[in-house]
Amino acid sequence: MLPPTSLLLLAAPAYGAVLESLASLPHGWTKFHKSVSNDAPMTLQVALQYQNLDKLESTLQSVSTPGTQYGKYFDVDQHEALFKPSSVSESKVKSWLKQSGAKNIHSDGTTVSFSTTVGQANKMLDSKFQIFSNGQMTKLRTMSYSVPDDLLEHIDLISPTTYFSNMETQSRRNSIVADTVQLASSAANKSQFEPSCQRNLTGSGQPLAVIGPDCLKELYNTVGYKVDPHSGSNVNFLNFLGESASHSDLLLFEKEFNIPKQDFKVLELFDGGVDDQNPLTESDGEANLDVQTIIGLVDGLPVSAYITGGVAPIIPDLLSPTPADDQNEPYESFFRQILAQPNYKIPYVLSNSYADHENTVPERYARRVCNQIGMLGIRGRSYLAGSGDEGLGAVCKDNRGSNHTEFTPFFPATCPYTIGVGGTQFGLEGPEAAWNASGGGFSFYFKRPWYQNDAIANYLQNQISHEAKEYYTSNNFVDFNGRGFPDVSAHSLYPYYLIYVNGTAVGTGGTSAATPVTAAILGLLNDARFRAHLPPVGFINPLLYAHPEALFDIVSGGAVGCGGINLQTLQPSPPGSGIIPYASWNATKGWDPVTGLGTPNFMAMKDVALKVCKQ
């Protein structure tokens, strides 16, 4: 018989490599002076490893690139057969949790949640949970954690562990509101291109130039196209951070632009999401911009919304130094629940107007979400995300330990399976130039995807100056081997978008406007394809990069950033932000990291989409 000490050694968990860790505390956080009791309760979630991720990109490529498999999308049964975590993973994790004394163990087949105590968690994860403070709030977190060696292949990540998050939400956009509403027929800024459809929003101050759906239809060549509302095409917009669109404001918008009355439907409320229609409590600026922009362009195609509550993990940076400032969206939970549904329940186009600094999203979390977005593309769905409104960045610091000065990419537009949307503005001599605050650049997390190789090679060899490329590369401001974004662009600001919020006409914009514009265009493309008995366009990036002539190439203007000013708020960047002299991207011939391939030319896109035959 073995001595008792030997029994204890055999019973000890065999930890593998550290699964996640922080090199240093995020900005503004310190260890709290009070310790936490080992008996303190806590709840954690284990994200199980998806299967066959090595086949994800090749599968997406085959169904998204014209060829023998083009348009042969998966439904939920094929999706789960290929990617769903194995029952072995689920069983092993649940068994480990049970043996470790965890309670309230629940699994949906992809994520296992459980309750435990701090002491038990520290033993299970070889961690040291402590209380951390930023001066305003305390959080129970650990700087690192491990899992038993035999579970490494079964666990993707565990949260919340190394992630510093908060549950408060707030809008990111700025809106300029008129004191009174009066629409004029000419623009206030005479130095700027003025189409006949442009108007003024007037009040006690300087008139504000604004545009609406009529301008956008002219810009993107949809005038004269008639949809079939029963073709099966539809467009959806995503709501996070407590946002929900107002039905009454939509009616005012439709009346303003003589749009036939059309409402939208909230398909589902996820994770405690609330459809708040009370004007005294609702937060609807972002959501109103989405729904009013889409309905103004789709001419009767069904429009719907998802509302997701909760807040995702975040590593704070200088712009979100406290939990009360957290603005990351709970993407993983949303996509996990959507992917579990059959195709007939999932809208064909999903528009997401939210963006986060890539380096504030934990990399394992970002990669998991990106894989989920790729799975959605394999299901034949188009997912679009704005590229951000800070140009090359505001904080411009790596906040994960090194504190290195660098450009700030925006997630989820940096995911190579996302259709990233940048911004344009009216130019001095023509209708479109690059918007100076359009987010764009290259990901530090994700490598360049197959469909971008030729376009980015042309940009690096023929478009960006040798001096700029050498300056950015030698200082490690950017990784030119990363996924380039955006893919396309649309009007963002100057003039502003006219929408209604709480019964009042306001001017607003940003890539939060460009994204639903592009989503609406994809809805029209699906309408044309469905009427021709073709499948949806799905993940359209490979098709667009193969046919850049289907877009309006933007070759004037550019974006700036990392200069000490937050271009979204027009306020100084936080103390400690990185400064990069001469930081800019120019709009160039072909793809560029401001406007992507260009802006939609619907009729040309339709011709290309209809020529791609169903195999």
ZALOLUM-805104 format. One line per 8 residues: number of its first residue (from 1); their letters; for each residue x, y, z of C-alpha. Coordinates in steps of 0.001 Angstrom, whole numbers. Each point is the difference from the previous one (the first is absolute). Layout:
BEGIN
NUM> a> X Y Z  ... .
END
This chain:
BEGIN
1> mlpptsll> 0 0 0  1253 3484 -869  665 2392 2882  -2464 2879 482  2443 2537 -1458  149 -1983 -3232  -3780 -62 -204  -61 3778 283 .
9> llaapayg> 2533 324 -2797  -2055 -2232 -2282  -3150 1974 725  1560 3374 -810  -1075 1433 -3369  2629 -54 -2751  -18 3565 -1304  1038 727 -3552 .
17> avleslas> 1319 3257 -1364  -1570 3234 1190  -3122 442 -2110  -247 3779 381  1945 2665 1838  539 3735 253  3543 1330 -252  -1038 2940 2172 .
25> lphgwtkf> -3149 1502 1427  -2113 2012 -2432  240 3785 184  -1468 1432 3192  -233 -3241 1979  1848 -946 3195  -262 -2760 2575  -2587 877 2626 .
33> hksvsnda> 1222 245 3585  -2601 -2464 1267  304 -3716 -660  -2832 -2235 -1129  -1281 -2919 2047  514 -3479 -1402  -3683 -601 717  -1170 2891 -2208 .
41> pmtlqval> -2359 -1275 -2750  633 516 -3704  -1357 -1168 -3358  2150 -968 -2984  -583 -1189 -3560  2065 -2537 -1934  -48 472 -3780  506 -3436 -1546 .
49> qyqnldkl> 2311 -427 -2990  -1757 -101 -3346  904 -3005 -2133  1674 82 -3416  968 3667 44  2771 -916 -2442  -2774 -553 -2570  -1851 3252 658 .
57> estlqsvs> 1803 2298 -2422  220 -2524 -2828  -3716 -738 357  -870 3703 26  2229 555 -3020  -1687 -2778 -1974  -3568 1243 562  913 3688 -459 .
65> tpgtqygk> 2205 -160 -3098  -1573 -664 -3432  564 -3657 -829  -1588 -3404 409  -887 533 3690  -1000 3657 -243  -3247 721 1835  -307 -3516 1442 .
73> yfdvdqhe> -421 1278 3522  -308 -2058 3175  -3101 -216 2155  99 -538 3746  321 -3792 -187  3066 150 -2269  1430 2821 2093  -293 -1949 3234 .
81> alfkpssv> 1307 -3195 -1569  3191 1810 -1002  605 2609 2695  -2002 -685 3163  2199 -853 2996  204 -3732 511  -2070 -1760 2616  3314 -1266 1370 .
89> seskvksw> 1112 3588 671  -3277 813 1692  98 -3166 2101  3622 447 1083  -515 3639 997  -3192 -746 1918  1679 -2923 1754  2964 2194 970 .
97> lkqsgakn> -2311 2690 1339  -2028 -2493 1993  3100 -1615 1507  1290 3465 898  -3131 777 1997  -1636 2382 -2487  -3747 531 293  -2825 936 -2382 .
105> ihsdgttv> 1801 -1482 -2988  -1860 748 -3235  973 -596 -3626  -1538 1062 -3303  2410 -2248 -1891  2396 2853 -734  507 1732 3357  -100 -1447 3524 .
113> sfsttvgq> -843 2363 2861  438 -766 3689  143 1553 3442  2826 -516 2461  2024 1810 2660  3212 1994 -294  1942 -2690 1832  -1319 -2777 -2234 .
121> ankmldsk> 647 2055 -3148  3598 646 1025  589 -3736 473  -1750 -899 -3256  1768 2590 -2146  3361 417 1749  -1015 3639 258  48 2738 2605 .
129> fqifsngq> -3264 1888 -66  340 3376 1676  -1942 3206 304  1173 2746 -2337  -1073 3620 36  75 2946 -2349  -975 2474 2701  -3689 -161 -846 .
137> mtklrtms> -804 -3693 -161  1439 -3315 1130  194 -3240 -1970  872 -3577 893  2538 -1146 -2593  3224 -1961 -442  3098 899 -1974  251 -3501 -1470 .
145> ysvpddll> -1569 -3441 73  744 -3518 -1161  -2054 -3116 -581  904 -3662 538  2169 -1336 -2779  -2579 -2526 -1150  -2564 2798 -528  2113 2322 -2152 .
153> ehidlisp> -1433 -1419 -3224  -3555 354 1296  -45 3562 1403  229 3164 -2092  -182 2526 2838  -1500 614 3441  -1574 3292 1024  -33 2292 1832 .
161> ttyfsnme> 3570 -622 1067  2592 2327 -1513  -2651 2289 -1511  -864 3305 1651  -3585 751 -976  -3004 2044 1078  -3713 -220 -570  -844 3637 -770 .
169> tqsrrnsi> -675 1105 -3539  13 3293 -1831  -208 1373 -3513  3157 748 -1932  -1435 2419 -2538  -319 3757 -89  -3174 1584 -1385  -495 3638 -932 .
177> vadtvqla> -3566 1024 796  -1909 2883 -1567  -1809 2437 2292  -2843 70 -2489  -581 -2052 -3114  58 1664 -3389  1270 -1729 -3111  1597 2112 -2734 .
185> ssaanksq> 954 -958 -3546  3637 1097 -49  3044 -697 2117  1569 2382 2460  3564 -935 -899  507 1320 -3520  3555 -1342 -235  -1358 -3554 -40 .
193> fepscqrn> -1647 -1996 -2765  -3757 638 116  -2421 -2461 -1620  -3543 1135 -680  -1276 -2327 2724  2038 1642 2779  -1875 1992 2647  587 2232 2992 .
201> ltgsgqpl> -1065 -733 3553  -479 3440 1520  -325 1313 3523  1301 2926 1980  3567 -631 -1135  1768 -694 -3272  -2079 -2129 -2416  1136 -3610 -99 .
209> avigpdcl> 308 -1714 -3381  -1777 -3374 26  -958 -2759 -2413  -2584 -2783 -55  -917 -3109 -1991  -509 1906 -3266  3655 1083 -2  1209 -3467 904 .
217> kelyntvg> -1989 -1584 -2824  1628 2387 -2458  3464 -598 1423  -211 -3769 -97  -1962 -451 -3214  -3168 -1638 1316  -2407 2506 -1596  -2614 -1834 -2049 .
225> ykvdphsg> 524 -3431 1534  -3229 -1552 1269  111 -2759 2578  -2374 -2888 525  -844 147 3730  -840 -3705 -183  3225 -1130 -1666  1330 -1264 3329 .
233> snvnflnf> 2707 2628 392  249 1814 3334  2356 2176 2046  667 -53 3749  1792 2425 2294  1634 -945 3304  -584 1872 3257  2349 -79 2991 .
241> lgesashs> 722 2278 2964  -3656 557 873  -954 1320 -3453  -3438 -537 -1536  -1505 1799 -2999  -3091 2185 360  -3080 -820 -2065  -1415 3514 423 .
249> dlllfeke> 3217 1657 -1198  -2 -2283 -3033  -3466 1290 -934  1283 3586 110  2959 -920 -2195  -2251 -1718 -2529  -2295 3019 -103  2948 2367 -517 .
257> fnipkqdf> 1228 -1872 -3054  -3370 -1202 -1360  878 -3634 608  -2973 -2400 11  -736 -1049 3557  2089 -2996 994  825 -1292 3457  2685 -2373 1255 .
265> kvlelfdg> -233 -3096 2158  2077 -889 3050  810 -3658 -630  1475 -920 3376  1202 1426 3288  3226 -1702 1109  1622 6 3444  -2396 2405 1632 .
273> gvddqnpl> -289 2391 -2932  -2926 2439 267  -2066 1615 -2757  -496 3332 1757  -2510 2315 -1699  -292 2446 2897  1407 3354 -1221  1040 852 3565 .
281> tesdgean> 2221 -3056 434  805 -1390 -3436  3463 189 -1560  -668 64 -3703  2417 2283 -1852  2094 -2775 -1548  -2977 -2272 -583  -2052 2782 -1601 .
289> ldvqtiig> 2846 782 -2379  113 -3665 -1007  -3683 -606 -594  -770 3333 -1650  2969 -302 -2349  -876 -3558 -1009  -3723 572 -493  775 3118 -2019 .
297> lvdglpvs> 1864 -2137 -2543  -1597 -3465 -180  -3391 1175 -1345  -2146 -2552 1790  2297 -2943 711  -613 -1382 3513  2204 1563 2686  592 -1480 3451 .
305> ayitggva> 2085 483 3138  1764 -2084 2603  479 1489 3464  2714 -1506 2199  544 925 3626  3084 -536 2127  3541 1232 -495  2946 -1989 -1325 .
313> piipdlls> 3453 -328 1560  2205 3081 -427  3573 925 784  -312 3729 709  2151 2486 -1856  367 3729 455  -3354 717 -1645  -1804 -2526 2204 .
321> ptpaddqn> 2007 204 3224  -2834 -925 2353  -2713 -2641 -38  -2581 2771 -234  1482 899 -3393  -91 -3508 -1489  -1513 -133 -3475  981 -3407 -1354 .
329> epyesffr> -2863 -2016 -1454  -870 -3568 1080  615 -1514 -3422  882 -3557 1016  -3279 -671 1737  -1978 1495 -2881  1714 -2004 -2737  -123 -3201 2034 .
337> qilaqpny> -3776 280 296  -506 1005 -3637  2095 -2883 -1309  -2145 -2469 1950  -3049 996 -2069  -1093 -1457 -3353  698 2138 -3055  -3599 1023 -569 .
345> kipyvlsn> 87 1917 3283  3222 1921 -747  -237 3205 -2080  2127 105 -3139  1765 3288 778  1053 1101 3492  1223 3562 548  2144 846 3038 .
353> syadhent> 803 3683 516  2135 -502 3115  3797 -130 125  2587 -545 2729  3730 503 218  1391 -3364 -1042  2486 -78 2869  -2737 508 2615 .
361> vperyarr> -1596 -3280 -1086  1889 -3000 1460  1638 -1793 -2914  -1431 -3439 751  -3460 1568 255  502 1905 -3260  1140 -3131 -1814  -2957 -1985 1287 .
369> vcnqigml> -2434 2688 -1158  1752 251 -3359  -354 -3749 -489  -3695 326 785  -313 2737 -2632  1676 -2328 -2493  -2506 -2707 893  -2791 2478 -676 .
377> girgrsyl> 1477 584 -3461  -43 -3742 -638  -3717 203 772  -409 2499 -2870  -342 3111 2133  1650 3390 -518  1372 1620 3146  1112 3627 -218 .
385> agsgdegl> 1804 2113 2605  1146 3618 57  3728 723 -54  -134 2629 2763  -59 3790 159  3458 840 1371  2051 -189 -3175  3311 -1689 762 .
393> gavckdnr> -739 220 3721  -366 2232 3049  1792 -1886 2793  2544 -1570 -2380  1566 -2194 2670  373 -3740 417  -1741 -389 3359  894 -3635 607 .
401> gsnhteft> 3349 421 1705  2557 1618 -2301  -1649 3459 -165  1425 309 -3521  -1266 2831 -2197  -1912 -1364 -2999  -3086 483 -2154  -3321 -1204 1442 .
409> pffpatcp> -1996 -2471 -2145  -3694 -539 709  -1711 -3329 656  -2091 -1760 -1350  800 1697 -3332  3508 -1469 359  -1400 -3533 -96  716 -1301 -3533 .
417> ytigvggt> -3482 -1536 -210  -1712 3354 584  -1010 2422 -2750  1751 3065 1434  -1536 3369 -904  1943 3269 -8  -1124 3579 -549  -116 2684 -2683 .
425> qfglegpe> -1106 3628 -126  -976 2422 -2738  3112 1330 -1721  859 3454 -1268  -397 -923 -3658  -2085 -3177 21  -2457 -2014 2023  2441 -2163 1950 .
433> aawnasgg> 3381 186 1680  1445 -1930 2922  -1300 1164 3385  2867 1224 2161  -1236 -1957 3063  -707 -3290 -1770  1508 -2890 1928  2327 -2212 -1968 .
441> gfsfyfkr> 3347 -1712 -70  1282 -3470 771  -802 -2473 2761  2520 -1043 2629  -2075 -3131 788  -954 -1405 -3406  2183 -747 -3012  -859 1097 -3524 .
449> pwyqndai> -2686 -2273 -1519  275 -1677 -3383  -2363 2344 -1833  2076 3107 862  3406 -1188 -1209  -1 1689 -3411  -1751 3185 1116  2298 668 2951 .
457> anylqnqi> 3101 -999 -1961  -935 2689 -2529  -511 2532 2782  3340 -733 1663  1952 -128 -3256  -1605 2791 -2005  -2182 2294 2109  1460 773 3431 .
465> sheakeyy> 3221 2000 -170  3256 -1772 778  773 2603 2657  -3316 -489 1817  261 -3786 -149  3547 68 1373  -928 2483 2739  -2994 -2041 1169 .
473> tsnnfvdf> 1811 -3339 -247  3270 984 1675  -1890 1379 2999  -2395 -2981 204  -3015 2285 -226  -1757 -2547 -2219  194 -3609 -1160  -387 36 -3780 .
481> ngrgfpdv> -368 -3799 52  -3248 379 1935  -3539 -21 -1322  -600 3332 -1736  -3217 1859 693  -2482 1327 -1021  -1182 -1968 -3029  -2463 2586 -1307 .
489> sahslypy> -1285 3389 1095  -2992 2324 -201  -956 3550 913  624 729 3676  35 3741 676  176 3458 -1573  -2850 392 -713  -1615 -1635 3007 .
497> yliyvngt> -2787 -2572 -157  -3437 1336 892  -1794 -2326 2414  -2586 359 2762  771 -617 3674  -2622 536 2718  -2213 1844 -2464  2696 2461 -1093 .
505> avgtggts> 1927 222 -3270  3739 -320 609  3138 -226 -2076  2308 -2922 648  2271 -2436 -1793  3201 -2018 24  764 -3536 -1090  -3063 -788 2118 .
513> aatpvtaa> -1912 1475 -2948  2155 -1448 -2774  -548 -3537 1284  -3825 -119 -252  233 1699 -3414  2197 -2825 -1258  -2199 -2593 1700  -3019 1389 -1843 .
521> ilgllnda> 1875 -284 -3311  728 -3676 721  -3688 -465 764  -798 1322 -3474  2582 -2351 -1531  -1608 -2974 1729  -3390 1140 -1269  1338 -82 -3562 .
529> rfrahlpp> 1651 -3392 486  -3026 -1595 1649  -2219 1138 -2853  2478 -1653 -2364  -192 -3200 2101  3551 439 1295  1231 -376 3610  876 3049 2140 .
537> vgfinpll> 3322 1800 -434  1069 -1050 3512  3610 875 788  470 2278 -3001  3627 1057 518  1572 -2570 -2377  -2422 1025 -2754  634 3728 504 .
545> yahpealf> 3782 -364 47  -248 -2007 -3232  -2164 2755 -1554  1136 3381 1356  -1457 1628 -3110  -3428 -470 1597  779 2753 2520  769 3703 -275 .
553> divsggav> 3726 296 701  703 2907 2377  3339 1634 -815  -94 3328 1857  214 927 3662  1406 -2012 2857  -190 -796 3701  2188 1245 2835 .
561> gcgginlq> 408 -837 3682  2368 -591 2915  507 3752 235  -1327 686 3481  -3630 552 -1048  -2831 -2533 88  -1553 523 -3429  -3302 -1505 1115 .
569> tlqpsppg> -576 2395 2896  2321 2820 -1173  1378 56 3553  3640 -446 1057  1128 -3613 263  485 -1283 3573  3279 769 1783  2614 -2570 -891 .
577> sgiipyas> -1277 -562 -3535  2523 -715 -2717  921 2697 -2507  1089 -995 -3508  1030 2992 -2126  -1339 5 -3572  -2218 -3035 634  -2420 -337 -2915 .
585> wnatkgwd> -1398 -2283 -2670  -803 1380 -3466  -2798 -1136 -2277  1689 -1516 -3047  -771 -1848 -3191  -1220 -3466 901  -295 -1207 3588  1221 2325 2743 .
593> pvtglgtp> -275 -66 3831  -2477 2902 98  -2732 -871 -2502  834 -3606 -861  -958 -862 -3571  -2350 2989 -163  -3698 774 345  -2962 -1973 -1377 .
601> nfmamkdv> -1021 298 -3638  -3171 -2025 352  -805 -529 -3668  3545 -1190 -723  -33 -2203 3091  -3331 -1442 -1099  1370 -832 -3441  2933 -1842 1571 .
609> alkvckq> -2195 -1767 2555  -2402 -1247 -2664  2784 -1234 -2256  1279 -2256 2771  -2033 -3035 -923  -1317 -2551 2449  2131 -3105 -314 .
END
